[in-house]
Amino acid sequence: MKEDELHTLTETQKKARRSRSIAIGLGLAALVVIFYIATIIKFNPAILDRAM
């Protein structure tokens, strides 16, 4: 690696990166929950009509 390719992050940059990572993680988790709920709502009548 070249010397100019290495970057040292400041504490402010590290905190900003961590905050972005947490926000992306929470957004992804929310999307998963929304898709799960939408799937349950969509297939709920079909699940109840199946033979036991």
mmCIF file of the N, C-alpha and C atoms, coordinates in Angstrom:
data_MODEL
# 
_entry.id   MODEL 
# 
loop_
_atom_site.group_PDB 
_atom_site.id 
_atom_site.type_symbol 
_atom_site.label_atom_id 
_atom_site.label_alt_id 
_atom_site.label_comp_id 
_atom_site.label_asym_id 
_atom_site.label_entity_id 
_atom_site.label_seq_id 
_atom_site.pdbx_PDB_ins_code 
_atom_site.Cartn_x 
_atom_site.Cartn_y 
_atom_site.Cartn_z 
_atom_site.occupancy 
_atom_site.B_iso_or_equiv 
_atom_site.pdbx_formal_charge 
_atom_site.auth_seq_id 
_atom_site.auth_comp_id 
_atom_site.auth_asym_id 
_atom_site.auth_atom_id 
_atom_site.pdbx_PDB_model_num 
ATOM 1   N N  . MET A 1 1  ? 0.838   -1.187  0.000  1.00 0.00 ? 1  MET A N  1 
ATOM 2   C CA . MET A 1 1  ? 0.000   0.000   0.000  1.00 0.00 ? 1  MET A CA 1 
ATOM 3   C C  . MET A 1 1  ? 0.877   1.241   0.000  1.00 0.00 ? 1  MET A C  1 
ATOM 4   N N  . LYS A 1 2  ? 0.430   2.203   -0.721 1.00 0.00 ? 2  LYS A N  1 
ATOM 5   C CA . LYS A 1 2  ? 1.153   3.468   -0.734 1.00 0.00 ? 2  LYS A CA 1 
ATOM 6   C C  . LYS A 1 2  ? 0.862   4.236   0.540  1.00 0.00 ? 2  LYS A C  1 
ATOM 7   N N  . GLU A 1 3  ? 1.783   5.074   0.899  1.00 0.00 ? 3  GLU A N  1 
ATOM 8   C CA . GLU A 1 3  ? 1.634   5.858   2.123  1.00 0.00 ? 3  GLU A CA 1 
ATOM 9   C C  . GLU A 1 3  ? 0.425   6.790   2.054  1.00 0.00 ? 3  GLU A C  1 
ATOM 10  N N  . ASP A 1 4  ? 0.124   7.351   0.884  1.00 0.00 ? 4  ASP A N  1 
ATOM 11  C CA . ASP A 1 4  ? -0.989  8.297   0.777  1.00 0.00 ? 4  ASP A CA 1 
ATOM 12  C C  . ASP A 1 4  ? -2.351  7.601   0.795  1.00 0.00 ? 4  ASP A C  1 
ATOM 13  N N  . GLU A 1 5  ? -2.387  6.265   0.702  1.00 0.00 ? 5  GLU A N  1 
ATOM 14  C CA . GLU A 1 5  ? -3.646  5.529   0.753  1.00 0.00 ? 5  GLU A CA 1 
ATOM 15  C C  . GLU A 1 5  ? -4.114  5.278   2.184  1.00 0.00 ? 5  GLU A C  1 
ATOM 16  N N  . LEU A 1 6  ? -3.204  5.395   3.146  1.00 0.00 ? 6  LEU A N  1 
ATOM 17  C CA . LEU A 1 6  ? -3.551  5.160   4.545  1.00 0.00 ? 6  LEU A CA 1 
ATOM 18  C C  . LEU A 1 6  ? -4.081  6.444   5.164  1.00 0.00 ? 6  LEU A C  1 
ATOM 19  N N  . HIS A 1 7  ? -5.210  6.312   5.872  1.00 0.00 ? 7  HIS A N  1 
ATOM 20  C CA . HIS A 1 7  ? -5.813  7.476   6.517  1.00 0.00 ? 7  HIS A CA 1 
ATOM 21  C C  . HIS A 1 7  ? -6.047  7.153   7.987  1.00 0.00 ? 7  HIS A C  1 
ATOM 22  N N  . THR A 1 8  ? -5.746  8.110   8.825  1.00 0.00 ? 8  THR A N  1 
ATOM 23  C CA . THR A 1 8  ? -6.034  7.978   10.241 1.00 0.00 ? 8  THR A CA 1 
ATOM 24  C C  . THR A 1 8  ? -7.278  8.798   10.537 1.00 0.00 ? 8  THR A C  1 
ATOM 25  N N  . LEU A 1 9  ? -8.282  8.126   11.100 1.00 0.00 ? 9  LEU A N  1 
ATOM 26  C CA . LEU A 1 9  ? -9.539  8.809   11.393 1.00 0.00 ? 9  LEU A CA 1 
ATOM 27  C C  . LEU A 1 9  ? -9.451  9.517   12.739 1.00 0.00 ? 9  LEU A C  1 
ATOM 28  N N  . THR A 1 10 ? -10.062 10.679  12.795 1.00 0.00 ? 10 THR A N  1 
ATOM 29  C CA . THR A 1 10 ? -10.150 11.391  14.062 1.00 0.00 ? 10 THR A CA 1 
ATOM 30  C C  . THR A 1 10 ? -11.281 10.781  14.874 1.00 0.00 ? 10 THR A C  1 
ATOM 31  N N  . GLU A 1 11 ? -11.345 11.146  16.138 1.00 0.00 ? 11 GLU A N  1 
ATOM 32  C CA . GLU A 1 11 ? -12.420 10.635  16.997 1.00 0.00 ? 11 GLU A CA 1 
ATOM 33  C C  . GLU A 1 11 ? -13.795 11.059  16.469 1.00 0.00 ? 11 GLU A C  1 
ATOM 34  N N  . THR A 1 12 ? -13.891 12.268  15.946 1.00 0.00 ? 12 THR A N  1 
ATOM 35  C CA . THR A 1 12 ? -15.152 12.751  15.396 1.00 0.00 ? 12 THR A CA 1 
ATOM 36  C C  . THR A 1 12 ? -15.571 11.908  14.195 1.00 0.00 ? 12 THR A C  1 
ATOM 37  N N  . GLN A 1 13 ? -14.622 11.567  13.355 1.00 0.00 ? 13 GLN A N  1 
ATOM 38  C CA . GLN A 1 13 ? -14.923 10.736  12.190 1.00 0.00 ? 13 GLN A CA 1 
ATOM 39  C C  . GLN A 1 13 ? -15.320 9.322   12.599 1.00 0.00 ? 13 GLN A C  1 
ATOM 40  N N  . LYS A 1 14 ? -14.661 8.789   13.633 1.00 0.00 ? 14 LYS A N  1 
ATOM 41  C CA . LYS A 1 14 ? -15.003 7.459   14.128 1.00 0.00 ? 14 LYS A CA 1 
ATOM 42  C C  . LYS A 1 14 ? -16.420 7.438   14.693 1.00 0.00 ? 14 LYS A C  1 
ATOM 43  N N  . LYS A 1 15 ? -16.782 8.483   15.432 1.00 0.00 ? 15 LYS A N  1 
ATOM 44  C CA . LYS A 1 15 ? -18.134 8.570   15.993 1.00 0.00 ? 15 LYS A CA 1 
ATOM 45  C C  . LYS A 1 15 ? -19.166 8.703   14.887 1.00 0.00 ? 15 LYS A C  1 
ATOM 46  N N  . ALA A 1 16 ? -18.856 9.489   13.861 1.00 0.00 ? 16 ALA A N  1 
ATOM 47  C CA . ALA A 1 16 ? -19.779 9.658   12.734 1.00 0.00 ? 16 ALA A CA 1 
ATOM 48  C C  . ALA A 1 16 ? -19.951 8.348   11.985 1.00 0.00 ? 16 ALA A C  1 
ATOM 49  N N  . ARG A 1 17 ? -18.873 7.616   11.788 1.00 0.00 ? 17 ARG A N  1 
ATOM 50  C CA . ARG A 1 17 ? -18.948 6.318   11.096 1.00 0.00 ? 17 ARG A CA 1 
ATOM 51  C C  . ARG A 1 17 ? -19.778 5.333   11.906 1.00 0.00 ? 17 ARG A C  1 
ATOM 52  N N  . ARG A 1 18 ? -19.563 5.315   13.222 1.00 0.00 ? 18 ARG A N  1 
ATOM 53  C CA . ARG A 1 18 ? -20.331 4.414   14.083 1.00 0.00 ? 18 ARG A CA 1 
ATOM 54  C C  . ARG A 1 18 ? -21.811 4.781   14.066 1.00 0.00 ? 18 ARG A C  1 
ATOM 55  N N  . SER A 1 19 ? -22.109 6.070   14.111 1.00 0.00 ? 19 SER A N  1 
ATOM 56  C CA . SER A 1 19 ? -23.506 6.507   14.067 1.00 0.00 ? 19 SER A CA 1 
ATOM 57  C C  . SER A 1 19 ? -24.167 6.098   12.757 1.00 0.00 ? 19 SER A C  1 
ATOM 58  N N  . ARG A 1 20 ? -23.460 6.250   11.647 1.00 0.00 ? 20 ARG A N  1 
ATOM 59  C CA . ARG A 1 20 ? -23.996 5.825   10.347 1.00 0.00 ? 20 ARG A CA 1 
ATOM 60  C C  . ARG A 1 20 ? -24.221 4.323   10.312 1.00 0.00 ? 20 ARG A C  1 
ATOM 61  N N  . SER A 1 21 ? -23.293 3.570   10.863 1.00 0.00 ? 21 SER A N  1 
ATOM 62  C CA . SER A 1 21 ? -23.421 2.115   10.879 1.00 0.00 ? 21 SER A CA 1 
ATOM 63  C C  . SER A 1 21 ? -24.631 1.678   11.705 1.00 0.00 ? 21 SER A C  1 
ATOM 64  N N  . ILE A 1 22 ? -24.826 2.316   12.838 1.00 0.00 ? 22 ILE A N  1 
ATOM 65  C CA . ILE A 1 22 ? -25.984 2.002   13.681 1.00 0.00 ? 22 ILE A CA 1 
ATOM 66  C C  . ILE A 1 22 ? -27.274 2.369   12.965 1.00 0.00 ? 22 ILE A C  1 
ATOM 67  N N  . ALA A 1 23 ? -27.299 3.532   12.311 1.00 0.00 ? 23 ALA A N  1 
ATOM 68  C CA . ALA A 1 23 ? -28.492 3.954   11.584 1.00 0.00 ? 23 ALA A CA 1 
ATOM 69  C C  . ALA A 1 23 ? -28.812 2.996   10.443 1.00 0.00 ? 23 ALA A C  1 
ATOM 70  N N  . ILE A 1 24 ? -27.810 2.546   9.725  1.00 0.00 ? 24 ILE A N  1 
ATOM 71  C CA . ILE A 1 24 ? -28.022 1.590   8.632  1.00 0.00 ? 24 ILE A CA 1 
ATOM 72  C C  . ILE A 1 24 ? -28.534 0.268   9.196  1.00 0.00 ? 24 ILE A C  1 
ATOM 73  N N  . GLY A 1 25 ? -27.960 -0.182  10.287 1.00 0.00 ? 25 GLY A N  1 
ATOM 74  C CA . GLY A 1 25 ? -28.405 -1.427  10.923 1.00 0.00 ? 25 GLY A CA 1 
ATOM 75  C C  . GLY A 1 25 ? -29.845 -1.347  11.391 1.00 0.00 ? 25 GLY A C  1 
ATOM 76  N N  . LEU A 1 26 ? -30.206 -0.234  12.016 1.00 0.00 ? 26 LEU A N  1 
ATOM 77  C CA . LEU A 1 26 ? -31.585 -0.060  12.477 1.00 0.00 ? 26 LEU A CA 1 
ATOM 78  C C  . LEU A 1 26 ? -32.555 0.028   11.301 1.00 0.00 ? 26 LEU A C  1 
ATOM 79  N N  . GLY A 1 27 ? -32.140 0.713   10.246 1.00 0.00 ? 27 GLY A N  1 
ATOM 80  C CA . GLY A 1 27 ? -32.986 0.795   9.051  1.00 0.00 ? 27 GLY A CA 1 
ATOM 81  C C  . GLY A 1 27 ? -33.195 -0.568  8.419  1.00 0.00 ? 27 GLY A C  1 
ATOM 82  N N  . LEU A 1 28 ? -32.145 -1.365  8.361  1.00 0.00 ? 28 LEU A N  1 
ATOM 83  C CA . LEU A 1 28 ? -32.248 -2.714  7.813  1.00 0.00 ? 28 LEU A CA 1 
ATOM 84  C C  . LEU A 1 28 ? -33.151 -3.592  8.680  1.00 0.00 ? 28 LEU A C  1 
ATOM 85  N N  . ALA A 1 29 ? -33.005 -3.490  9.990  1.00 0.00 ? 29 ALA A N  1 
ATOM 86  C CA . ALA A 1 29 ? -33.856 -4.255  10.908 1.00 0.00 ? 29 ALA A CA 1 
ATOM 87  C C  . ALA A 1 29 ? -35.320 -3.850  10.754 1.00 0.00 ? 29 ALA A C  1 
ATOM 88  N N  . ALA A 1 30 ? -35.585 -2.555  10.618 1.00 0.00 ? 30 ALA A N  1 
ATOM 89  C CA . ALA A 1 30 ? -36.952 -2.075  10.426 1.00 0.00 ? 30 ALA A CA 1 
ATOM 90  C C  . ALA A 1 30 ? -37.535 -2.609  9.124  1.00 0.00 ? 30 ALA A C  1 
ATOM 91  N N  . LEU A 1 31 ? -36.731 -2.646  8.075  1.00 0.00 ? 31 LEU A N  1 
ATOM 92  C CA . LEU A 1 31 ? -37.182 -3.169  6.786  1.00 0.00 ? 31 LEU A CA 1 
ATOM 93  C C  . LEU A 1 31 ? -37.531 -4.647  6.890  1.00 0.00 ? 31 LEU A C  1 
ATOM 94  N N  . VAL A 1 32 ? -36.717 -5.408  7.603  1.00 0.00 ? 32 VAL A N  1 
ATOM 95  C CA . VAL A 1 32 ? -37.001 -6.833  7.808  1.00 0.00 ? 32 VAL A CA 1 
ATOM 96  C C  . VAL A 1 32 ? -38.323 -7.010  8.549  1.00 0.00 ? 32 VAL A C  1 
ATOM 97  N N  . VAL A 1 33 ? -38.539 -6.214  9.594  1.00 0.00 ? 33 VAL A N  1 
ATOM 98  C CA . VAL A 1 33 ? -39.788 -6.301  10.366 1.00 0.00 ? 33 VAL A CA 1 
ATOM 99  C C  . VAL A 1 33 ? -40.984 -5.928  9.489  1.00 0.00 ? 33 VAL A C  1 
ATOM 100 N N  . ILE A 1 34 ? -40.850 -4.897  8.678  1.00 0.00 ? 34 ILE A N  1 
ATOM 101 C CA . ILE A 1 34 ? -41.948 -4.488  7.788  1.00 0.00 ? 34 ILE A CA 1 
ATOM 102 C C  . ILE A 1 34 ? -42.277 -5.598  6.804  1.00 0.00 ? 34 ILE A C  1 
ATOM 103 N N  . PHE A 1 35 ? -41.260 -6.209  6.188  1.00 0.00 ? 35 PHE A N  1 
ATOM 104 C CA . PHE A 1 35 ? -41.508 -7.308  5.254  1.00 0.00 ? 35 PHE A CA 1 
ATOM 105 C C  . PHE A 1 35 ? -42.141 -8.499  5.961  1.00 0.00 ? 35 PHE A C  1 
ATOM 106 N N  . TYR A 1 36 ? -41.714 -8.799  7.180  1.00 0.00 ? 36 TYR A N  1 
ATOM 107 C CA . TYR A 1 36 ? -42.277 -9.912  7.937  1.00 0.00 ? 36 TYR A CA 1 
ATOM 108 C C  . TYR A 1 36 ? -43.757 -9.661  8.228  1.00 0.00 ? 36 TYR A C  1 
ATOM 109 N N  . ILE A 1 37 ? -44.072 -8.473  8.705  1.00 0.00 ? 37 ILE A N  1 
ATOM 110 C CA . ILE A 1 37 ? -45.465 -8.137  9.015  1.00 0.00 ? 37 ILE A CA 1 
ATOM 111 C C  . ILE A 1 37 ? -46.316 -8.159  7.748  1.00 0.00 ? 37 ILE A C  1 
ATOM 112 N N  . ALA A 1 38 ? -45.797 -7.614  6.659  1.00 0.00 ? 38 ALA A N  1 
ATOM 113 C CA . ALA A 1 38 ? -46.537 -7.617  5.399  1.00 0.00 ? 38 ALA A CA 1 
ATOM 114 C C  . ALA A 1 38 ? -46.797 -9.045  4.924  1.00 0.00 ? 38 ALA A C  1 
ATOM 115 N N  . THR A 1 39 ? -45.831 -9.935  5.092  1.00 0.00 ? 39 THR A N  1 
ATOM 116 C CA . THR A 1 39 ? -46.007 -11.328 4.694  1.00 0.00 ? 39 THR A CA 1 
ATOM 117 C C  . THR A 1 39 ? -47.063 -12.005 5.553  1.00 0.00 ? 39 THR A C  1 
ATOM 118 N N  . ILE A 1 40 ? -47.038 -11.778 6.851  1.00 0.00 ? 40 ILE A N  1 
ATOM 119 C CA . ILE A 1 40 ? -48.025 -12.372 7.747  1.00 0.00 ? 40 ILE A CA 1 
ATOM 120 C C  . ILE A 1 40 ? -49.423 -11.862 7.397  1.00 0.00 ? 40 ILE A C  1 
ATOM 121 N N  . ILE A 1 41 ? -49.551 -10.571 7.133  1.00 0.00 ? 41 ILE A N  1 
ATOM 122 C CA . ILE A 1 41 ? -50.856 -9.997  6.779  1.00 0.00 ? 41 ILE A CA 1 
ATOM 123 C C  . ILE A 1 41 ? -51.344 -10.562 5.451  1.00 0.00 ? 41 ILE A C  1 
ATOM 124 N N  . LYS A 1 42 ? -50.450 -10.706 4.497  1.00 0.00 ? 42 LYS A N  1 
ATOM 125 C CA . LYS A 1 42 ? -50.835 -11.194 3.168  1.00 0.00 ? 42 LYS A CA 1 
ATOM 126 C C  . LYS A 1 42 ? -51.278 -12.653 3.203  1.00 0.00 ? 42 LYS A C  1 
ATOM 127 N N  . PHE A 1 43 ? -50.570 -13.507 3.936  1.00 0.00 ? 43 PHE A N  1 
ATOM 128 C CA . PHE A 1 43 ? -50.849 -14.934 3.928  1.00 0.00 ? 43 PHE A CA 1 
ATOM 129 C C  . PHE A 1 43 ? -51.716 -15.405 5.081  1.00 0.00 ? 43 PHE A C  1 
ATOM 130 N N  . ASN A 1 44 ? -52.131 -14.537 5.969  1.00 0.00 ? 44 ASN A N  1 
ATOM 131 C CA . ASN A 1 44 ? -52.898 -14.950 7.134  1.00 0.00 ? 44 ASN A CA 1 
ATOM 132 C C  . ASN A 1 44 ? -54.177 -15.697 6.769  1.00 0.00 ? 44 ASN A C  1 
ATOM 133 N N  . PRO A 1 45 ? -55.017 -15.220 5.860  1.00 0.00 ? 45 PRO A N  1 
ATOM 134 C CA . PRO A 1 45 ? -56.232 -15.978 5.528  1.00 0.00 ? 45 PRO A CA 1 
ATOM 135 C C  . PRO A 1 45 ? -55.911 -17.353 4.940  1.00 0.00 ? 45 PRO A C  1 
ATOM 136 N N  . ALA A 1 46 ? -54.896 -17.457 4.125  1.00 0.00 ? 46 ALA A N  1 
ATOM 137 C CA . ALA A 1 46 ? -54.519 -18.735 3.518  1.00 0.00 ? 46 ALA A CA 1 
ATOM 138 C C  . ALA A 1 46 ? -54.028 -19.714 4.582  1.00 0.00 ? 46 ALA A C  1 
ATOM 139 N N  . ILE A 1 47 ? -53.344 -19.239 5.576  1.00 0.00 ? 47 ILE A N  1 
ATOM 140 C CA . ILE A 1 47 ? -52.845 -20.100 6.654  1.00 0.00 ? 47 ILE A CA 1 
ATOM 141 C C  . ILE A 1 47 ? -53.998 -20.645 7.470  1.00 0.00 ? 47 ILE A C  1 
ATOM 142 N N  . LEU A 1 48 ? -55.016 -19.830 7.702  1.00 0.00 ? 48 LEU A N  1 
ATOM 143 C CA . LEU A 1 48 ? -56.145 -20.261 8.505  1.00 0.00 ? 48 LEU A CA 1 
ATOM 144 C C  . LEU A 1 48 ? -57.044 -21.272 7.779  1.00 0.00 ? 48 LEU A C  1 
ATOM 145 N N  . ASP A 1 49 ? -57.037 -21.289 6.436  1.00 0.00 ? 49 ASP A N  1 
ATOM 146 C CA . ASP A 1 49 ? -57.910 -22.168 5.664  1.00 0.00 ? 49 ASP A CA 1 
ATOM 147 C C  . ASP A 1 49 ? -57.306 -23.530 5.376  1.00 0.00 ? 49 ASP A C  1 
ATOM 148 N N  . ARG A 1 50 ? -56.122 -23.816 5.815  1.00 0.00 ? 50 ARG A N  1 
ATOM 149 C CA . ARG A 1 50 ? -55.485 -25.084 5.493  1.00 0.00 ? 50 ARG A CA 1 
ATOM 150 C C  . ARG A 1 50 ? -56.068 -26.218 6.336  1.00 0.00 ? 50 ARG A C  1 
ATOM 151 N N  . ALA A 1 51 ? -55.993 -27.424 5.822  1.00 0.00 ? 51 ALA A N  1 
ATOM 152 C CA . ALA A 1 51 ? -56.489 -28.600 6.542  1.00 0.00 ? 51 ALA A CA 1 
ATOM 153 C C  . ALA A 1 51 ? -55.502 -28.991 7.632  1.00 0.00 ? 51 ALA A C  1 
ATOM 154 N N  . MET A 1 52 ? -56.020 -29.414 8.740  1.00 0.00 ? 52 MET A N  1 
ATOM 155 C CA . MET A 1 52 ? -55.151 -29.799 9.842  1.00 0.00 ? 52 MET A CA 1 
ATOM 156 C C  . MET A 1 52 ? -55.056 -31.297 9.948  1.00 0.00 ? 52 MET A C  1 
# 
